[in-house]
């Protein structure tokens, strides 16, 4: 089988890596891919958001299955277009992808489904938004862009003044069309965790829990990013709690979407806030998390291609999915200045100096004309290691991350430290 992975980040490299392990796969293609995926298969000069281009590439390369990684093409209806053209495509339809495309839509689905979540209101004008903020007597509320903002459209203000400023900036075009409408919701307290599941339209198959770090700097300081590191499993959310979490969060939402005529197929990812064993949903995503995929997919012992096909064909109930459960830690290496402005084109050294069994998933990388690998984005690499304990995995990940160098390299030093 010839499989096409759409996207060019660390998530897509992890997906391509897992797919390439399948004995059923003859060749892996990535559109557009990166320097890491180029070592696994063939990169195509097609943007991840180019729906017509991806359909044409699938046709030219005689692709048997397409796996769509990022949220933008999913929300844009790429799976619908591929399906209409006769290509099986792993991911939700455009209608089902609204769960991530609009935070307010997702909030309404959660309320209808009886899912525990924060109270919220939506606004597209500053005056009523400011009035709503003034109603909060304690901690100021969280301000979110309603639409897709590459994982950066959330501001957790330190005080009311910052909250009011966030409203003006967002509605003033801070995130373009994504923040033409905003969602203001009460602040949840606890520890964040990621709960991803395979879904076939009705059946929910849980993946191991994970915990990512959104803020740029140690101690959860600085602006939000796409994710500076991740570990699995979190000690505050055990596998014993999985039936309760997935049964009260994912299952009712999947049932509501099916009843609304938009059945969900693909990966449904709930961002949770956990306090004293109780989980509330912060948001839904409709694809593998990034960097969560980089520590969860290495734990998958089943064939990812088989699982994806089972999702598309409604056979998850008959498909056994095995996980190693080994503690795994991923450390992101980013360009200096990220998530603000940063330089690219910096030569990366040390990629051939990592220990056997340690994985390096590429994100913002490309092959230079001289054959060297250079930086090409904000998040450049994720160094991933597993161990018999979380402490062992963490030590191994950081030891190998220290061997990789490029000018301006930035990383957090506290990934998974809270568990130890």
ABEGO torsion letter per residue (X at the ends): XBBBBBEABAAAAAAAAAAAABAABABBBBOAEBAAAAAABBBBBBBAABAAAAAAAAAAAGBABBBBABAAAAAAGAAAAAAAAGBBBBEBBAAAAAAAABAAAAAAAAAAAGBBBBBBBBBABAAAAAAAAAABABBBBBBBBABBAGGAABBBBABAAAAAAAAAAAAAGAAEAAAABBBBBBBBBEBBBBBBBBBAGABBBBBBBBBBBABABBGGBEBBBAEAEBBOBBAABBAAAAAAAAAAAAAAAAAAAAAAGBBBBEBBBBBBBBBGGBBBBABBBABBBOAAAAAAAAABABBAAAAAAAAAAGAAAABBBBBAGBBBBBBBBBBBGOABBBBBGBBBBGAAABBBGBBBBBBBBBBBAAGBBBBABABABBBBBBBABAAAAAAAAAAAAAABBBBGBBBBAABGAAAX
